[in-house]
Amino acid sequence: MTHETEQPTDTPTEPHTRRHLRTAPEHRHEMILRFTIWDQVTGTVGLPAAA
């Protein structure tokens, strides 16, 4: 017997939320875009990376 304020045991108390909003391929694509823009803004396009 359950009281009106209790939830049944098979009902989750909070909805499940995704931890990450993007998939891995979406994240990689976004990072490529961001770094491309960053390189253009900072003028480092075509320069070798420092070791």
N, CA, C and O atoms as CSV, one atom per row, in Angstrom:
chain,resi,resn,atom,element,x,y,z
A,1,MET,N,N,0.846,-1.180,0.000
A,1,MET,CA,C,0.000,0.000,0.000
A,1,MET,C,C,0.888,1.238,0.000
A,1,MET,O,O,1.804,1.346,0.814
A,2,THR,N,N,0.619,2.174,-0.913
A,2,THR,CA,C,1.407,3.395,-0.970
A,2,THR,C,C,0.557,4.584,-0.584
A,2,THR,O,O,-0.650,4.614,-0.827
A,3,HIS,N,N,1.191,5.538,0.008
A,3,HIS,CA,C,0.503,6.781,0.335
A,3,HIS,C,C,0.478,7.659,-0.898
A,3,HIS,O,O,1.241,7.419,-1.834
A,4,GLU,N,N,-0.366,8.659,-0.927
A,4,GLU,CA,C,-0.490,9.520,-2.091
A,4,GLU,C,C,0.795,10.274,-2.403
A,4,GLU,O,O,1.036,10.607,-3.564
A,5,THR,N,N,1.618,10.548,-1.418
A,5,THR,CA,C,2.835,11.324,-1.640
A,5,THR,C,C,3.999,10.457,-2.113
A,5,THR,O,O,5.014,10.985,-2.567
A,6,GLU,N,N,3.870,9.149,-2.013
A,6,GLU,CA,C,4.946,8.261,-2.437
A,6,GLU,C,C,4.811,7.919,-3.905
A,6,GLU,O,O,3.704,7.815,-4.433
A,7,GLN,N,N,5.968,7.743,-4.571
A,7,GLN,CA,C,5.950,7.306,-5.957
A,7,GLN,C,C,6.161,5.807,-6.001
A,7,GLN,O,O,6.823,5.250,-5.125
A,8,PRO,N,N,5.610,5.150,-7.000
A,8,PRO,CA,C,5.879,3.722,-7.142
A,8,PRO,C,C,7.384,3.491,-7.329
A,8,PRO,O,O,8.090,4.355,-7.849
A,9,THR,N,N,7.860,2.338,-6.908
A,9,THR,CA,C,9.305,2.083,-6.956
A,9,THR,C,C,9.845,1.936,-8.368
A,9,THR,O,O,11.050,2.081,-8.568
A,10,ASP,N,N,8.998,1.655,-9.358
A,10,ASP,CA,C,9.493,1.494,-10.721
A,10,ASP,C,C,9.495,2.800,-11.514
A,10,ASP,O,O,9.824,2.794,-12.700
A,11,THR,N,N,9.139,3.911,-10.888
A,11,THR,CA,C,9.141,5.210,-11.551
A,11,THR,C,C,10.361,6.000,-11.100
A,11,THR,O,O,10.552,6.215,-9.903
A,12,PRO,N,N,11.195,6.439,-12.055
A,12,PRO,CA,C,12.364,7.231,-11.648
A,12,PRO,C,C,11.935,8.573,-11.072
A,12,PRO,O,O,10.942,9.155,-11.510
A,13,THR,N,N,12.674,9.055,-10.103
A,13,THR,CA,C,12.333,10.326,-9.478
A,13,THR,C,C,12.777,11.499,-10.332
A,13,THR,O,O,12.170,12.568,-10.270
A,14,GLU,N,N,13.828,11.322,-11.133
A,14,GLU,CA,C,14.303,12.366,-12.025
A,14,GLU,C,C,14.475,11.777,-13.411
A,14,GLU,O,O,14.899,10.629,-13.547
A,15,PRO,N,N,14.152,12.549,-14.451
A,15,PRO,CA,C,14.361,12.026,-15.801
A,15,PRO,C,C,15.851,11.893,-16.097
A,15,PRO,O,O,16.655,12.690,-15.612
A,16,HIS,N,N,16.219,10.896,-16.887
A,16,HIS,CA,C,17.613,10.693,-17.254
A,16,HIS,C,C,18.019,11.761,-18.252
A,16,HIS,O,O,17.320,11.990,-19.239
A,17,THR,N,N,19.137,12.410,-18.002
A,17,THR,CA,C,19.634,13.419,-18.925
A,17,THR,C,C,20.956,12.950,-19.513
A,17,THR,O,O,21.728,12.247,-18.861
A,18,ARG,N,N,21.203,13.348,-20.746
A,18,ARG,CA,C,22.462,12.996,-21.389
A,18,ARG,C,C,23.576,13.822,-20.780
A,18,ARG,O,O,23.421,15.024,-20.567
A,19,ARG,N,N,24.689,13.185,-20.502
A,19,ARG,CA,C,25.826,13.903,-19.926
A,19,ARG,C,C,26.451,14.824,-20.964
A,19,ARG,O,O,26.782,15.972,-20.668
A,20,HIS,N,N,26.610,14.316,-22.178
A,20,HIS,CA,C,27.197,15.095,-23.253
A,20,HIS,C,C,26.113,15.431,-24.263
A,20,HIS,O,O,25.314,14.573,-24.638
A,21,LEU,N,N,26.091,16.676,-24.697
A,21,LEU,CA,C,25.052,17.101,-25.614
A,21,LEU,C,C,25.415,16.803,-27.067
A,21,LEU,O,O,24.542,16.786,-27.935
A,22,ARG,N,N,26.701,16.569,-27.332
A,22,ARG,CA,C,27.147,16.274,-28.689
A,22,ARG,C,C,27.750,14.885,-28.755
A,22,ARG,O,O,28.269,14.359,-27.771
A,23,THR,N,N,27.665,14.305,-29.945
A,23,THR,CA,C,28.361,13.043,-30.168
A,23,THR,C,C,29.831,13.347,-30.391
A,23,THR,O,O,30.196,14.504,-30.597
A,24,ALA,N,N,30.681,12.333,-30.353
A,24,ALA,CA,C,32.117,12.534,-30.565
A,24,ALA,C,C,32.407,13.152,-31.932
A,24,ALA,O,O,33.191,14.098,-32.001
A,25,PRO,N,N,31.807,12.658,-33.035
A,25,PRO,CA,C,32.071,13.295,-34.329
A,25,PRO,C,C,31.624,14.760,-34.380
A,25,PRO,O,O,32.289,15.591,-34.999
A,26,GLU,N,N,30.504,15.073,-33.732
A,26,GLU,CA,C,30.046,16.468,-33.687
A,26,GLU,C,C,31.039,17.333,-32.921
A,26,GLU,O,O,31.326,18.460,-33.324
A,27,HIS,N,N,31.562,16.809,-31.823
A,27,HIS,CA,C,32.534,17.546,-31.014
A,27,HIS,C,C,33.813,17.796,-31.811
A,27,HIS,O,O,34.339,18.909,-31.811
A,28,ARG,N,N,34.317,16.756,-32.494
A,28,ARG,CA,C,35.537,16.914,-33.290
A,28,ARG,C,C,35.342,17.961,-34.382
A,28,ARG,O,O,36.221,18.791,-34.617
A,29,HIS,N,N,34.193,17.921,-35.044
A,29,HIS,CA,C,33.906,18.894,-36.095
A,29,HIS,C,C,33.903,20.314,-35.528
A,29,HIS,O,O,34.472,21.227,-36.126
A,30,GLU,N,N,33.269,20.493,-34.387
A,30,GLU,CA,C,33.212,21.802,-33.740
A,30,GLU,C,C,34.608,22.295,-33.370
A,30,GLU,O,O,34.915,23.474,-33.549
A,31,MET,N,N,35.455,21.406,-32.857
A,31,MET,CA,C,36.810,21.811,-32.481
A,31,MET,C,C,37.640,22.209,-33.712
A,31,MET,O,O,38.421,23.160,-33.658
A,32,ILE,N,N,37.465,21.481,-34.811
A,32,ILE,CA,C,38.172,21.841,-36.045
A,32,ILE,C,C,37.762,23.248,-36.481
A,32,ILE,O,O,38.611,24.063,-36.842
A,33,LEU,N,N,36.460,23.527,-36.447
A,33,LEU,CA,C,35.995,24.865,-36.821
A,33,LEU,C,C,36.563,25.933,-35.896
A,33,LEU,O,O,37.032,26.973,-36.359
A,34,ARG,N,N,36.524,25.685,-34.607
A,34,ARG,CA,C,37.006,26.688,-33.647
A,34,ARG,C,C,38.498,26.955,-33.811
A,34,ARG,O,O,38.925,28.110,-33.778
A,35,PHE,N,N,39.299,25.899,-33.988
A,35,PHE,CA,C,40.732,26.094,-34.144
A,35,PHE,C,C,41.067,26.756,-35.477
A,35,PHE,O,O,42.023,27.527,-35.559
A,36,THR,N,N,40.297,26.468,-36.513
A,36,THR,CA,C,40.506,27.127,-37.805
A,36,THR,C,C,40.260,28.624,-37.675
A,36,THR,O,O,41.050,29.431,-38.163
A,37,ILE,N,N,39.173,28.990,-37.023
A,37,ILE,CA,C,38.870,30.411,-36.806
A,37,ILE,C,C,39.946,31.050,-35.933
A,37,ILE,O,O,40.392,32.161,-36.220
A,38,TRP,N,N,40.370,30.362,-34.870
A,38,TRP,CA,C,41.395,30.889,-33.973
A,38,TRP,C,C,42.700,31.141,-34.728
A,38,TRP,O,O,43.346,32.169,-34.531
A,39,ASP,N,N,43.080,30.210,-35.582
A,39,ASP,CA,C,44.304,30.376,-36.373
A,39,ASP,C,C,44.202,31.595,-37.294
A,39,ASP,O,O,45.174,32.331,-37.464
A,40,GLN,N,N,43.034,31.804,-37.881
A,40,GLN,CA,C,42.853,32.957,-38.762
A,40,GLN,C,C,42.888,34.262,-37.979
A,40,GLN,O,O,43.484,35.238,-38.436
A,41,VAL,N,N,42.269,34.296,-36.829
A,41,VAL,CA,C,42.222,35.506,-36.011
A,41,VAL,C,C,43.612,35.864,-35.485
A,41,VAL,O,O,43.984,37.037,-35.464
A,42,THR,N,N,44.373,34.864,-35.063
A,42,THR,CA,C,45.688,35.132,-34.470
A,42,THR,C,C,46.801,35.222,-35.514
A,42,THR,O,O,47.940,35.552,-35.183
A,43,GLY,N,N,46.473,34.929,-36.770
A,43,GLY,CA,C,47.471,35.038,-37.825
A,43,GLY,C,C,48.456,33.897,-37.846
A,43,GLY,O,O,49.571,34.073,-38.336
A,44,THR,N,N,48.101,32.748,-37.342
A,44,THR,CA,C,49.024,31.618,-37.293
A,44,THR,C,C,48.765,30.605,-38.398
A,44,THR,O,O,49.313,29.503,-38.367
A,45,VAL,N,N,47.945,30.961,-39.367
A,45,VAL,CA,C,47.630,30.041,-40.461
A,45,VAL,C,C,48.894,29.780,-41.266
A,45,VAL,O,O,49.555,30.718,-41.712
A,46,GLY,N,N,49.232,28.510,-41.451
A,46,GLY,CA,C,50.378,28.131,-42.262
A,46,GLY,C,C,51.712,28.158,-41.541
A,46,GLY,O,O,52.724,27.779,-42.130
A,47,LEU,N,N,51.752,28.588,-40.299
A,47,LEU,CA,C,52.995,28.588,-39.536
A,47,LEU,C,C,53.201,27.215,-38.905
A,47,LEU,O,O,52.234,26.576,-38.491
A,48,PRO,N,N,54.449,26.753,-38.827
A,48,PRO,CA,C,54.693,25.456,-38.193
A,48,PRO,C,C,54.422,25.545,-36.696
A,48,PRO,O,O,54.627,26.590,-36.078
A,49,ALA,N,N,53.972,24.466,-36.134
A,49,ALA,CA,C,53.706,24.418,-34.702
A,49,ALA,C,C,55.031,24.377,-33.951
A,49,ALA,O,O,55.989,23.750,-34.405
A,50,ALA,N,N,55.085,25.040,-32.814
A,50,ALA,CA,C,56.303,25.034,-31.986
A,50,ALA,C,C,56.417,23.689,-31.291
A,50,ALA,O,O,55.427,23.132,-30.815
A,51,ALA,N,N,57.616,23.185,-31.242
A,51,ALA,CA,C,57.841,21.878,-30.614
A,51,ALA,C,C,58.077,22.034,-29.140
A,51,ALA,O,O,58.285,21.044,-28.439
